[in-house]
Amino acid sequence: MRYLVLLLFCGVVCHASAQSKLPVIKATSKSVSIRDGDFFDKNMWSLSPSARPDVYTADRSRKPKWVVFYTDIDSIRVKVTPGSKFNFVVLLNGKDTCFTRIDSAIPVEQERMVRNDTIPFTLTSYNAIAIKALVNGTDSVVMHFDLSSFDFHLTREGILNKTHLLKNQPDALAGKVAPNYNRLAPVERVQMGSAVWITPPLSVTNLAAHEMDGRVGWNMFEGKKVELNYDTNQIIVSSYLPKDRKGYVKAKLGFGRTFPYIKGDFPISEGHYEGNFAMDNGSELAMILDSVWVAKKNFPIDFKPLKTTVIHDATGKKYETRTVMFPAFALNGFKQTNIPALIASNRINPSDYEMNFLGNDLLKRFNMIIDFKNDEIYLKPNHLWDVKYKG
């Protein structure tokens, strides 16, 4: 289930006063299907009577759209706009009241003090953007910035070895019992450089880049301008674009299932092949191509394989892959040559939309200005432009 948030019941009451009486739909099964705009996910949601409310965050969109919850016997259709929230009740088996809310992924705009926050980072040998973070003012951890992730996440090892978030479980700290990561102490503050988040969303994860204790997702900078500069090893967060944008080329920033993506192009002898590329800068690879996109485009892949491997996703599923060398690839008109790309024999992207991925072995070659207010991105080659790919 995506983006669950546990709130006090009083929060439901406050929103209910604005909606007057909460709508009620019925169900005899906990499984719920959701149509979010153009995308339908069968049985992707599980009703939770204990959550008050259980919050579904709709895929990010600046345009109004409809979200429909389908139980096994009923449904409700809700119009979602930027900043909107809608509360309703699902009555399970005629007795269990499931308070539910649909939130826009884009929060209500608020007037904020204008300031620039600077976050120093280190680029690791695994192409991770490593950031030193301070949790609750005392716990030092290292997170990587990941444009293909959301919120804050800490690994179990990071929580156990580097934080006090298990301080309410002395037996676990003594090694007598296994830690219960569902009962962490509250995260009241996270600081990275001069940027501070109060009571931010933080979850436990099994996935992080090599040598990292966790990751921070792009949505922690929603509505801001984020300058990612590999020449100075700094992330600068502001409400305004930097005045000096010489050498940068602007492009539209798209969002597919709430993941930011940019358009890329393969200018090869057979012609131009354009596609959407999610920016997975948490990956040490250069590029992963969607097998469905490859088939639909009739994309030429008869290049000599560099190697064949088997990789696993978070669920343990295996994917047979081969890495080939492509002669050229362009972003915003900037062309790289001889790029190693991974092609899977079956679809790696679990969603029902076509999406390729760019890893940080390629993305690190660009300084970026990402405008999460106007959904635009500016790219400029940096000093890593001619560094050899890992392959």
Beta strands, then each sheet from edge to edge (+ up, - down):
strand 1: 24-27
strand 2: 31-36
strand 3: 39-46
strand 4: 54-57
strand 5: 65-70
strand 6: 75-80
strand 7: 85-92
strand 8: 96-103
strand 9: 117-120
strand 10: 122-123
strand 11: 129-135
strand 12: 139-146
strand 13: 152-155
strand 14: 189-192
strand 15: 195-198
strand 16: 202-205
strand 17: 214-217
strand 18: 225-229
strand 19: 234-238
strand 20: 249-252
strand 21: 254-256
strand 22: 259-268
strand 23: 271-280
strand 24: 287-289
strand 25: 305-312
strand 26: 318-331
strand 27: 334-344
strand 28: 356-359
strand 29: 366-371
strand 30: 376-381
sheet 1: 1+ 7+ 8- 4-
sheet 2: 3+ 2- 5+ 6-
sheet 3: 9+ 19- 18+ 29- 30+ 20-
sheet 4: 10+ 11- 12+ 17+ 13- 16-
sheet 5: 10+ 11- 14+ 15-
sheet 6: 21+ 22- 23+ 28+ 24- 27- 26+ 25-
end
